[in-house]
Amino acid sequence: MEVFILASGSKGNMAYLKVGDIKLFLDAGISYQKVKNKMQAYDENLYDVKSLLITHEHHDHVMGLKMLLKQGALEDIYLTQGTYDALPVDVVNQFERTHIIKADEPFEVGEIHVSPFMLSHDAAEPVGYVLEHEDKKLVVLTDSGYVDQSYHDLLKNADLYLLEANHHPTKLMQSPRPFLLKKRILGERGHLSNDDAAWLMNLFVKEKPSKWVIAHISEDCNTILDIEESIVKNFDDPTKIEVFYATQEGLPGIKL
């Protein structure tokens, strides 16, 4: 299993996964041209990717979807009914094979076992994903104000986490952003703060070392130093994780 980040942040989010013989995209929040350029930079063929998992319908997660479909780059689209209904008609009309999924109802993509789980975000029906293949486990958890305790066992002991640490709350409140936006981000349907994320990761990573790709980092309300301070403060043993920082520039392949 190998994970490539094509982009991560408020301007666009997309990842590329190689799992055995299966190649798939996670979200499509950057332009077709950027996808093409980034895949070429990673020495990967865009048109080898036939499957797409969508987390939710926000612009920074689906902005490039229409053009990817027009270019014939995708065949199987996996998304919830709420996300499907929230997308423009001219986009969903281009879907070749639509797979409506539900949180807590696992499914298979080839040899990959996928367990979708509910997120708490201000979208129609957002989900995160746990992907398992042979003895490897990947957790995809971004765009959520909190994580329900009922999912903690499902999310524990993964080999890699693509999990957001979006903001430092003080810097967010001191920023020039509108108050309603600040309230949204800090709320239970917003985004995980650095401390929230580090606390969760300390809870999840117990029995073996893990990799953490820190995603959806705010460009103006967060820094790497802020995130590292939260890790040191919240982890029983910070040496049990290897940390990578995902940005709008992407991140080369990380093998599990």
Secondary structure, DSSP 8 states (H G I E B T S, - for coil): -EEEEEE-STT--EEEEEETTEEEEE---S-HHHHHHHHHHTT--GGG--EEE-----HHHHTTHHHHHHTT--SEEEEEHHHHHHS-HHHHTT-SEEEEE-TT--EEETTEEEEEEE--SSSSS-EEEEEEETTEEEEEE-S-S---GGGHHHHTT-SEEEEE--B-HHHHHHSSS-HHHHHHHHSTTS--BHHHHHHHHHHH--SS-EEEEEES--SSS--HHHHHHHHHHH-S-GGGEEEEE--TT-EEEEE-
